[in-house]
Amino acid sequence: MMQAILSETVGAARAVNTPLVRDTDAGLSIQCRNINVRFFTDRRSTTAIEGLSLDVAKGEFLTLLGPSGCGKSTFLRVVADLVKPSRGQIRVLDEAPAVARARRDIGFVFQDAALLPWRTALQNVELPLEVANGKSRAGKATPRELLELVGLKGREDAYPHEMSGGMRQRVAIARALVSDPRILLMDEPFGALDEITRDRLNEELRRVWCEMGLTVLFVTHSIYEAAFLGQRVLLLAANPGRVREIVPVTLPEDRTLDIRETTEFVQLSAHLRRVLETC
């Protein structure tokens, strides 16, 4: 049923060989100007992000790449209104981040799926709706349809201990989508998975992104993952975290893992590696 809901829109977009939501005239999801984030303890202060300015278009897939301590995860938390910037301005969907969070416009997926072990896959996906106590807006799809979308049809009644790590992360993605967010923040969601499972989920995530028309910010330590998933790659340098370079990805939008064997992908990955070595 989920596919039926989306197929007309997706089919129309693909018929003219264009992505679903990629027109920069459609507006911006995120606007940052000179963002600084400092953390204070009794003994000292640490600058996690310094002078970050960035625009993210609606429907864009932006990957974030950089060494540990460069502020990738902190930046996601600033967007989600979990961390307040010390200086600078940020707008999320043309509002303050707190407004976007209150409207449930933002979904978050962490490296740990963090499923409740006593609840089934379906019950875990339903949890945000229960917590909202009827205050969450109706989504495009039901929890059951979202599980089908992420490839878990027939596993609705499985408990976390009965699922693989990749399956648990699929449940976490479905749970993040159940409140119909417009922005999906993903903090190394596949970092703990084996390479084959990670590759499979990369392809699945791009499919979900195309069908849902979401804005996605995806943190990773993998050069190949950043290049495969993103439309642009934001490279951050450390100490303090700051923008080192924003690299456009000119690969075709319709991608499978075979694209990693192409000259264009190899050259892109090599460039990202060279920039990272200077971060």
Buried (B, 14 or more C-beta within 10 A) or exposed (E): EBEEBBEEEBEEBBEEEEBBBBEEEEEBBBBBBEBBBBEEEEEEEEBBBBBBEBBBBBBBBBBBBBBEBBBBBBBBBBBBBBBEBBEBEBBBBEEBBEBBBEBBBBBBBBBBBEBEEEBBBBBBBBBBBEEEEEEBEEBBBBBBBBBBBBBBEEBBEBBBEEBEBBBBBBBBBBBBBBBBBBBBBBBBBBBEBEEEBBBBBBBBBBBBBBBBBBBBBBBBBBBBBBBBBBBBBBBBBBBBBBBBBEBEBEBEBEBEEEBBEEEEBEEBBEBBEEBBEEB
